[in-house]
Amino acid sequence: MPVREEKSIYTLLRLRSAKQEEILETSLDYKSGASFRGSLDGTKRVGKGVFVWPNGDRYVGEFMDNVRSGHGLQEWADGSQYNGTFDRDLRHGTGEHTWADGQSYTGDFFRDSRHGNGRYTWPDGTSFAGTFYLDKKEGYGEFRFPNGNRFQGLYKNDERYGPGVLTYPDGRQDVGLWNKERLFKLCTSINNAFTMQSHPDFEYNPTLHVKDIEIAEILSKLKHEQQDSEPPNIHYLTVPLSSGVPTSLAVTDASSTGRDLAESILLEFEEVITSDLDP
């Protein structure tokens, strides 16, 4: 009996080993011209593998239930690529996407959209670092221009909207409330130059900002839960400009629901200040 048990165990181990080797070396060629090299669970792609599309697009990374899930590198035939995490075949979590024309984004993704904390860079050196809401600049951010200009302030729906500071290379500054590219200046002169370094609590800090919007915790939970709900709301920091700014314009709205934050912050801006301006 002991000999038979030992032989049975040995046979079982050999079968398992052979199956593992077969899975690791599996390759498939599809009628469409696509190909896959990697591990399969039955007919489903699982674990690590390489998938190549007929047009030359290529993915190297992890799979789950036949789709990209986990960390991987997606390369497109035009030279663009994404290196980061996927969930259910979508960019989701953190990663870096670079385009063939030289543009790039590094930061958080939510269901294939730039969402959360990130940095977007253009080929000419222009860059934006701050928060995004479904591919658009939203909340606090810092925009740097090739000529040395730098804007720090709030954005709504991809445009400047609310308190902000535009600093020029020679030290001059435009400080006030903004609506897109138009400035409603509140300060005509100040004794000392205003900088975000004067307010370290509100200076852009990736770690603190991620904690503030709690995007990391939300994305972690979504790895194990259904994703049928709406994108997570983002709570933003509000930049205090100077003692001359009305208090009602410098209060963070803790009950904000994402994209409507600027609306509550700039209530006085829209109803009082702009009411005295010519159309």
ZAPA-14391 format. One record per residue (C-alpha): x, y, z. Coordinates in pm, 1 decimal. Layout:
<sites>
X, Y, Z
...
</sites>
This chain:
<sites>
0.0, 0.0, 0.0
268.2, 261.2, 87.0
443.0, 189.4, -247.0
118.9, 237.2, -441.6
46.0, 566.0, -259.8
394.1, 694.6, -340.5
353.6, 597.2, -706.8
11.4, 763.1, -726.3
144.4, 1085.8, -578.0
441.5, 1080.4, -816.0
212.3, 1024.1, -1115.2
-15.2, 1310.7, -1005.9
280.2, 1546.7, -969.6
402.7, 1453.7, -1317.5
59.4, 1522.0, -1463.7
39.6, 1861.3, -1292.4
390.5, 1951.2, -1404.0
314.9, 1854.0, -1763.6
-6.0, 2060.2, -1756.8
178.8, 2366.5, -1623.2
444.9, 2337.8, -1892.4
173.6, 2304.6, -2157.0
-4.7, 2618.1, -2030.7
312.1, 2827.5, -2019.8
403.7, 2737.9, -2376.0
59.3, 2776.9, -2528.9
32.4, 2973.2, -2852.3
-268.8, 3058.4, -3062.5
-306.0, 3199.2, -3411.4
-649.1, 3345.6, -3488.4
-825.0, 3355.9, -3826.0
-822.8, 3737.0, -3807.6
-444.6, 3734.7, -3817.2
-400.7, 3806.9, -3446.1
-179.9, 3585.6, -3231.2
-134.5, 3504.2, -2862.9
157.5, 3357.5, -2671.9
107.7, 3286.5, -2304.5
-102.3, 3097.9, -2054.1
-457.4, 2974.3, -2105.8
-724.7, 2843.0, -1875.1
-922.5, 2638.7, -2120.3
-980.3, 2888.9, -2400.4
-938.8, 3201.1, -2183.1
-622.5, 3407.8, -2163.7
-497.9, 3424.4, -1801.7
-174.4, 3520.4, -1630.9
105.9, 3663.8, -1842.5
108.9, 3669.7, -2218.3
165.6, 3857.0, -2542.2
-119.6, 3946.3, -2777.2
-53.3, 4088.0, -3123.8
-326.7, 4238.9, -3343.4
-326.7, 4212.5, -3725.2
-248.2, 4585.0, -3761.8
67.8, 4556.1, -3549.9
-69.9, 4669.9, -3212.0
83.1, 4468.5, -2930.1
14.2, 4401.1, -2561.9
259.8, 4243.1, -2319.7
136.6, 4185.4, -1967.2
-123.8, 4025.5, -1746.3
-462.8, 3885.4, -1842.1
-771.3, 3777.1, -1651.1
-1086.4, 3621.4, -1796.5
-954.6, 3668.0, -2149.9
-896.4, 4047.2, -2124.8
-614.3, 4279.1, -2016.5
-614.6, 4301.8, -1637.9
-320.6, 4386.4, -1412.6
4.7, 4549.0, -1518.7
99.2, 4562.5, -1883.1
247.6, 4748.4, -2177.4
17.4, 4835.7, -2467.2
191.3, 4946.3, -2785.4
11.9, 5084.1, -3090.1
132.5, 5065.8, -3447.9
158.3, 5446.4, -3471.8
421.1, 5457.1, -3193.2
192.6, 5544.8, -2902.7
208.9, 5334.1, -2587.7
63.2, 5291.5, -2240.0
257.6, 5138.6, -1952.0
50.8, 5083.4, -1639.2
-241.3, 4897.4, -1487.7
-552.9, 4767.7, -1661.1
-887.3, 4646.6, -1531.0
-1144.9, 4474.2, -1749.5
-954.8, 4570.2, -2063.9
-945.3, 4944.0, -1971.0
-667.5, 5170.8, -1846.0
-749.7, 5186.1, -1477.6
-528.8, 5273.5, -1180.4
-197.2, 5443.6, -1250.0
17.0, 5456.0, -1559.6
193.7, 5657.2, -1827.6
49.7, 5714.6, -2174.3
269.7, 5863.3, -2446.2
144.0, 5956.0, -2791.9
329.2, 5943.5, -3122.1
326.3, 6323.4, -3151.1
520.4, 6364.1, -2823.8
235.9, 6434.8, -2582.1
233.4, 6235.7, -2258.4
29.4, 6185.5, -1942.1
142.7, 6027.7, -1616.7
-100.5, 5972.3, -1332.5
-434.7, 5823.1, -1237.1
-684.0, 5662.8, -1473.5
-1046.4, 5567.5, -1416.4
-1215.4, 5336.6, -1666.2
-996.4, 5450.8, -1956.7
-1009.9, 5824.7, -1870.7
-755.3, 6055.9, -1708.3
-916.5, 6096.9, -1368.9
-752.2, 6203.9, -1042.9
-401.0, 6330.0, -993.0
-169.3, 6358.8, -1293.1
69.1, 6551.9, -1516.1
13.5, 6621.4, -1886.3
306.3, 6738.3, -2101.5
313.7, 6874.0, -2457.4
607.4, 6851.0, -2703.5
688.0, 7224.8, -2677.3
748.1, 7196.0, -2300.9
404.0, 7311.6, -2188.3
278.9, 7112.3, -1890.0
-12.8, 7086.6, -1650.4
6.5, 6920.5, -1308.7
-307.8, 6886.8, -1103.5
-641.3, 6708.5, -1093.1
-844.6, 6572.4, -1382.0
-1209.4, 6473.8, -1411.3
-1284.9, 6235.4, -1698.6
-1005.5, 6365.7, -1923.8
-1054.3, 6735.9, -1834.8
-865.2, 6968.4, -1601.2
-1080.0, 7015.2, -1290.9
-994.4, 7163.2, -951.0
-653.6, 7295.4, -853.9
-362.2, 7277.9, -1096.4
-41.4, 7441.3, -1213.5
2.9, 7521.7, -1583.4
354.3, 7603.8, -1710.9
422.8, 7767.8, -2048.4
736.7, 7747.4, -2267.1
792.7, 8124.7, -2231.6
827.7, 8091.8, -1853.6
475.9, 8199.5, -1755.9
310.9, 7996.3, -1481.2
-54.5, 7982.5, -1379.8
-167.5, 7841.0, -1044.9
-533.8, 7820.9, -963.0
-868.0, 7649.8, -1008.5
-1006.3, 7491.8, -1324.4
-1353.2, 7386.1, -1426.7
-1439.4, 7184.3, -1736.1
-1083.1, 7221.6, -1872.1
-1077.6, 7604.8, -1832.1
-953.0, 7852.9, -1569.5
-1238.3, 7924.5, -1336.0
-1198.9, 8107.4, -1006.6
-904.3, 8214.4, -788.2
-569.8, 8206.1, -965.8
-225.4, 8361.2, -1001.8
-44.3, 8412.3, -1332.7
326.9, 8472.6, -1272.2
556.7, 8613.0, -1543.5
932.9, 8546.4, -1577.9
1016.2, 8902.2, -1461.6
822.2, 8850.6, -1136.1
507.1, 9042.3, -1229.1
180.1, 8877.4, -1135.6
-186.7, 8890.4, -1225.5
-379.5, 8789.9, -913.9
-754.5, 8754.5, -901.8
-1054.0, 8562.3, -1027.2
-1046.9, 8407.5, -1372.1
-1309.0, 8299.3, -1622.5
-1126.7, 8107.1, -1897.4
-857.6, 8347.7, -2024.2
-1024.0, 8657.6, -1880.6
-903.1, 8804.9, -1550.5
-1124.7, 8992.6, -1306.0
-841.8, 9142.7, -1104.3
-886.4, 9189.9, -730.4
-536.3, 9316.5, -651.6
-380.6, 9608.1, -839.4
-67.2, 9618.8, -625.4
86.3, 9414.2, -343.5
391.2, 9475.7, -127.5
558.4, 9142.6, -196.7
526.6, 8893.3, -478.5
272.2, 8620.0, -414.1
395.3, 8263.4, -444.0
246.9, 7928.7, -352.3
558.3, 7872.6, -140.4
416.5, 8137.5, 91.3
128.9, 7897.1, 155.1
287.9, 7551.4, 191.2
-41.3, 7398.9, 305.4
-182.0, 7465.5, -40.7
126.8, 7403.9, -253.1
88.2, 7123.2, -505.0
199.1, 6799.0, -342.5
122.0, 6467.4, -514.4
107.7, 6267.1, -191.4
-117.0, 6507.5, -3.3
-335.8, 6568.6, -305.9
-394.2, 6199.9, -365.3
-488.1, 6167.1, -0.1
-723.1, 6464.6, -30.6
-923.0, 6320.2, -316.8
-886.8, 5964.2, -183.2
-843.0, 5835.8, -536.3
-592.3, 5567.4, -437.0
-829.6, 5409.3, -186.8
-1118.7, 5420.4, -431.6
-918.5, 5257.3, -709.8
-797.7, 4985.9, -472.6
-1152.8, 4895.5, -373.8
-1265.9, 4891.2, -737.0
-1025.2, 4605.5, -809.7
-1248.9, 4378.0, -605.8
-1588.7, 4533.1, -664.0
-1826.7, 4596.9, -951.5
-1761.4, 4918.2, -1144.2
-2116.3, 5002.2, -1242.3
-2127.6, 5315.8, -1026.6
-2041.9, 5670.4, -1131.4
-1676.9, 5791.6, -1117.1
-1561.4, 5891.5, -768.4
-1623.2, 6251.0, -664.0
-1317.6, 6468.2, -612.8
-1281.7, 6713.4, -326.6
-1045.0, 6995.8, -409.6
-821.3, 7236.1, -224.1
-897.6, 7605.9, -257.9
-611.4, 7852.0, -304.7
-619.5, 8160.7, -76.2
-497.9, 8455.9, -280.9
-460.7, 8741.5, -31.5
-634.7, 8921.6, 250.9
-820.3, 9117.7, -16.1
-1011.1, 8812.8, -138.6
-1367.0, 8788.2, 1.3
-1388.8, 8510.6, 261.5
-1676.9, 8347.6, 80.5
-1449.2, 8285.8, -217.7
-1179.9, 8111.7, -16.5
-1373.4, 7833.9, 153.1
-1333.3, 7470.5, 54.1
-1667.3, 7308.0, -10.0
-1634.6, 6972.5, 170.4
-1970.5, 6854.6, 39.7
-1874.6, 6916.4, -321.0
-1977.8, 6660.8, -578.6
-1690.7, 6671.9, -824.8
-1747.5, 6905.7, -1114.9
-1981.9, 7141.7, -926.8
-1720.2, 7253.7, -674.0
-1629.3, 7573.0, -856.7
-1995.3, 7665.1, -877.8
-2027.5, 7684.0, -500.2
-1693.0, 7857.9, -451.2
-1763.0, 8121.3, -713.9
-2121.9, 8202.0, -630.1
-2030.7, 8557.6, -538.1
-1797.2, 8576.2, -835.9
-2080.7, 8510.8, -1079.2
-2364.5, 8690.7, -907.2
-2189.7, 8999.6, -767.3
-1862.7, 9074.7, -944.3
-1967.5, 8991.9, -1300.0
-2298.8, 9173.9, -1260.9
-2111.8, 9505.9, -1276.1
-1921.9, 9419.1, -1594.9
-2018.7, 9508.2, -1946.8
-2113.2, 9208.7, -2162.2
</sites>
